[in-house]
Amino acid sequence: MPTSAARAATESRLAFHEVLSDDGTRLAAWTNDPDGVIDGPTVVLCNGLGTSAWAWPALLRQECGVRVVSWNHRGTGGSDRPSDPGHCGIEAFVEDALSVMDHFGVDRAVLMGWSMGVNTMFELAYRNPERVRGLFAVAGVPGDTFATMLGPLRLPRVVNRTFAVGVTKALAVAGRALTPVATRLPVGPRTVHVLTHSGFMFPVPDPELAAVAIREFLTTPIDWYMRLALATSTHGRVSLSGLGVPVAFVAGTWDILSGARDMQSAAARIPEATYEELRGSHFIQMEQPERVHQLLLEFLERVA
């Protein structure tokens, strides 16, 4: 399959590590610099919920100029589920991020978040500001994410939250029945073509790599994924008043999972924060990888 070739070509540029979080949960952490040859700053990626390295095509090139360290969420991508199933919200993800930073010897770094990972990085900056040099947010908000969903429809926040939580609960109940179907879906470039012309996601320059990212995402049982999502839905807004580091937001105009309007509002409340809106969806770093990567490099220069 083409997706196998795409995965093999990129997996050689990744190195996976076993990391223990504070509560003993074993995490599958990874870096895009397996040989230690990338000459550039280190960025800690707080990824989208249940997503993998393959959702970031620009970071999988050796010449990307950025050393990335990250991990797969609890119960996804080879990471274990916690012994306490309830310990899987944003606070637990912050503990995981700090454990990964310690494992890779990263005392202080720029954090980059995507989707629910933006919640994680802002919460980490609030709790442990001494570990953070800057915050680069892609398609995500600093807390209360479920209230920002369906943003392009401009519905009241309470309607957004009620609808999003309701759908998540329904999928959590139906997850056991749906998972065998989802894991057997034939995901390839044709599937990507349909998905990227649905309005939920826009066309991508590398359909084969996008197929790998989707297939990896579908390996997580739906009921467990929805449990994670419900746990993160309780994470409220993070205080932005005490931030003392540079902050940048990159939003997708047609993002229905993290509304651009709410991202712009958050940027306006942070002194000297920048806001860039691109014509894309929630998956803007897959749709416009070069542009998002250029914005990241410019932000890293600003932090330096």
C-alpha positions in Angstrom: 0.0 0.0 0.0 1.2 3.6 -0.6 0.6 4.4 3.1 3.2 1.7 4.0 5.8 3.3 1.8 5.0 6.8 3.3 5.2 5.5 6.8 8.5 3.7 6.2 10.0 6.8 4.6 9.2 9.0 7.6 9.5 6.5 10.5 13.3 6.3 9.8 13.4 10.0 10.9 11.7 9.3 14.2 13.1 7.7 17.4 10.8 6.4 20.1 11.5 6.3 23.8 9.8 4.7 26.8 9.0 7.4 29.5 7.4 6.9 32.8 5.0 9.7 33.9 4.6 10.7 37.6 1.9 8.2 38.2 3.8 5.3 36.7 2.0 5.4 33.3 4.3 4.2 30.5 4.4 6.7 27.6 5.6 6.3 24.0 7.6 9.4 23.5 9.3 10.4 20.3 11.7 12.8 18.6 12.3 13.8 15.0 16.0 13.8 15.6 17.0 10.2 16.1 20.7 10.8 15.3 21.1 14.1 17.0 22.0 16.0 13.8 19.3 18.7 13.7 21.0 22.0 14.3 18.2 24.1 15.7 16.2 24.9 18.8 14.2 22.2 20.7 10.4 22.5 20.7 8.1 20.4 22.9 5.0 19.4 20.9 1.8 19.0 22.8 -0.1 17.2 20.0 -3.7 16.9 19.2 -5.7 14.4 21.2 -4.8 10.9 20.0 -2.8 12.1 17.0 0.8 11.2 16.0 4.0 12.6 14.5 2.6 11.9 11.0 0.1 14.8 11.4 3.1 17.1 11.1 4.7 16.6 7.6 7.0 19.6 7.8 8.6 18.3 11.0 9.5 15.0 9.4 12.2 16.4 7.2 15.8 16.4 8.4 16.3 19.9 7.2 13.3 21.3 9.1 15.7 23.1 11.5 13.7 22.2 14.6 14.3 19.4 17.1 10.9 18.2 18.3 10.2 16.0 21.3 6.7 14.8 22.0 4.7 11.8 23.2 1.5 9.8 22.4 -1.4 10.3 24.7 -2.4 7.8 27.4 -3.9 4.7 25.8 -3.0 5.8 22.3 -0.1 5.1 19.9 1.7 2.6 22.1 1.3 4.5 25.4 -0.3 2.6 28.3 -3.6 3.5 29.8 -3.3 4.8 33.4 -4.0 2.4 36.3 -6.6 5.0 37.3 -8.8 5.4 34.2 -10.0 8.8 35.6 -6.5 10.2 35.5 -6.5 11.2 31.8 -7.4 14.9 31.6 -5.3 18.0 30.9 -3.7 18.0 34.3 -2.4 14.4 33.6 -1.2 15.5 30.2 0.8 18.3 31.8 2.5 15.7 34.1 3.3 13.7 31.0 4.8 16.7 29.2 7.1 17.5 32.1 8.1 13.8 32.3 9.0 13.8 28.6 11.0 17.1 29.0 12.9 15.6 31.9 13.6 12.4 29.9 15.1 14.4 27.0 17.0 16.7 29.2 14.9 19.8 28.3 14.9 22.2 31.2 13.1 25.1 29.4 11.7 25.2 25.8 9.2 26.7 23.4 5.9 24.7 23.6 3.9 24.1 20.5 0.3 22.9 20.8 -2.3 21.7 18.3 -6.0 21.3 19.1 -6.4 20.0 22.7 -2.6 20.2 23.0 -3.0 24.0 23.2 -4.9 23.5 26.4 -2.1 21.4 27.7 0.7 23.9 26.9 -1.2 26.8 28.4 -1.9 24.8 31.6 1.8 23.8 31.8 2.8 27.5 31.4 0.4 28.5 34.1 1.7 25.9 36.5 5.3 25.7 35.6 6.3 29.1 34.0 10.0 28.4 34.6 9.9 25.6 32.1 8.5 27.7 29.2 10.2 30.1 26.8 7.3 30.7 24.4 3.9 29.3 23.3 3.0 28.5 19.7 -0.7 27.6 19.4 -2.1 25.9 16.3 -5.8 25.5 15.9 -6.5 25.5 19.6 -7.6 27.7 22.6 -6.3 28.1 26.1 -9.1 26.1 27.8 -12.9 25.5 27.5 -12.3 24.0 24.0 -15.7 22.4 23.7 -17.4 25.8 23.9 -15.5 27.0 20.8 -16.5 24.1 18.6 -18.7 24.8 15.6 -17.1 28.3 15.6 -17.9 29.1 11.9 -21.6 28.7 12.7 -21.3 31.5 15.3 -23.7 29.8 17.7 -23.7 30.7 21.4 -21.0 29.1 23.4 -23.4 27.2 25.6 -25.0 25.6 22.5 -21.6 24.6 21.2 -20.6 23.0 24.4 -23.9 21.2 24.9 -23.9 19.8 21.4 -20.2 18.8 21.5 -20.4 17.0 24.8 -23.6 15.3 23.8 -22.1 13.9 20.7 -18.9 12.8 22.6 -21.0 10.9 25.2 -23.0 9.2 22.5 -19.9 8.0 20.7 -18.4 6.9 24.0 -21.4 4.6 24.5 -21.4 3.3 20.9 -17.6 3.1 20.8 -17.2 -0.6 21.4 -19.5 -1.4 18.5 -17.9 1.2 16.1 -14.2 0.4 16.8 -14.1 -2.9 14.8 -15.5 -1.0 11.8 -13.2 2.0 12.1 -10.1 -0.1 12.4 -10.9 -2.0 9.2 -11.6 1.1 7.1 -9.5 1.1 3.9 -7.7 4.3 4.4 -5.6 5.4 1.4 -5.3 8.4 -0.9 -8.9 8.0 -2.2 -10.2 8.1 1.3 -8.1 11.2 1.9 -9.5 12.8 -1.3 -13.0 12.3 -0.1 -12.3 13.5 3.4 -10.4 16.6 2.2 -13.3 17.7 0.0 -15.9 17.3 2.7 -15.4 20.7 4.4 -14.2 19.0 7.6 -10.7 18.9 6.2 -9.2 20.7 3.2 -6.9 19.3 0.5 -3.4 18.4 1.6 -0.1 18.4 -0.5 0.8 14.8 0.7 -2.2 12.5 0.6 -0.2 9.4 1.3 1.3 10.8 4.5 -2.2 12.1 5.5 -3.5 8.5 5.1 -0.8 7.3 7.5 -1.8 9.9 10.1 -5.5 8.9 9.7 -4.8 5.2 10.0 -2.7 5.8 13.1 -5.5 7.8 14.6 -8.0 5.0 14.0 -5.9 2.5 15.9 -7.3 4.0 19.2 -10.5 2.4 20.4 -13.3 4.9 20.0 -14.7 4.4 23.5 -11.3 5.1 25.0 -10.8 8.2 22.8 -14.1 9.6 23.8 -13.3 9.0 27.4 -10.1 11.1 26.9 -12.2 13.7 25.2 -14.8 13.9 27.9 -12.0 14.2 30.5 -10.5 17.2 28.6 -13.9 18.8 28.2 -13.9 19.8 31.9 -10.8 21.9 31.4 -11.8 25.5 31.9 -10.1 28.7 30.6 -6.5 29.2 31.7 -5.6 32.6 33.2 -3.7 34.6 30.6 -2.8 37.5 32.9 0.5 36.2 34.2 2.1 35.0 30.9 5.6 36.5 30.6 6.7 34.8 27.4 6.0 35.4 23.7 2.8 33.8 22.3 1.6 33.2 18.8 -1.7 31.8 17.5 -2.3 30.2 14.1 -5.9 29.6 13.3 -7.9 28.1 10.4 -10.8 30.2 9.1 -13.1 27.2 8.7 -12.0 25.3 11.8 -15.1 23.7 13.4 -13.3 22.1 16.3 -11.4 25.2 17.7 -13.1 28.4 16.5 -10.8 31.1 15.0 -12.9 33.8 16.6 -12.1 32.5 20.1 -8.4 32.2 19.2 -8.3 35.8 18.0 -10.0 36.8 21.3 -7.4 35.0 23.3 -4.6 36.6 21.4 -6.1 40.0 22.0 -6.0 39.4 25.8 -2.2 38.7 25.8 0.2 41.6 25.4 2.2 41.5 22.2 0.7 38.1 21.1 0.5 37.6 17.4 -2.5 36.1 15.5 -2.4 34.6 12.0 -5.5 33.3 10.3 -5.1 30.9 7.3 -7.8 29.8 5.0 -8.0 26.2 6.2 -9.6 23.8 8.7 -8.6 22.3 12.0 -5.8 20.4 10.2 -4.1 23.5 8.9 -0.6 22.1 9.6 -1.3 19.3 7.2 -3.0 21.5 4.6 -0.4 24.3 4.6 2.6 22.6 6.2 5.2 25.0 4.7 3.3 28.1 5.8 2.8 26.9 9.4 6.4 25.8 9.6 7.6 29.2 8.4 5.5 30.9 11.1 7.1 28.6 13.6 10.6 29.4 12.5 9.8 33.1 12.6 8.4 32.7 16.1 11.5 30.9 17.2 13.6 33.8 15.9 11.5 36.2 17.9 11.9 34.1 21.1 15.6 33.9 20.6 
